[in-house]
Amino acid sequence: MDRIARVEKRAEYDRCVMYSTHCSCGGHDVTFSIEREDMLGLELYFKVSSKVPAYEDGFFHGVWHKLVATVRLWFGYKIEFEEMIILSGPEHIRDIITALEEGSEHVLKAKSGQVPHAGEGAK
């Protein structure tokens, strides 16, 4: 797999290129993909995976919060989660930009037939 400093290419197809990186805080894995859709053109997807300790503030505190969340789900309340991705330093940000440019060029070439389809010599 190609490696662009802190950004790693995970998969490459004729209509999609996927990359992964890590949040600078160390608690998130970030996967992003650039896809070409016939109706909308280019689309960019980000998936953030978090690793949060279940009992970070102590066992009883963790059990209490899980119980409250369960009761809220039973009675139809919404539980909202927010995630923040931190890309620190100009090198990490440049790597993301480079990956986005490379991926968008690849999927746009696929539209014009310049890139082989997956399974026909593609990576």
Helices and strands as residue ranges (DSSP letters): E 3-4, E 7-12, E 16-22, E 28-37, E 41-50, H 59-74, H 89-111
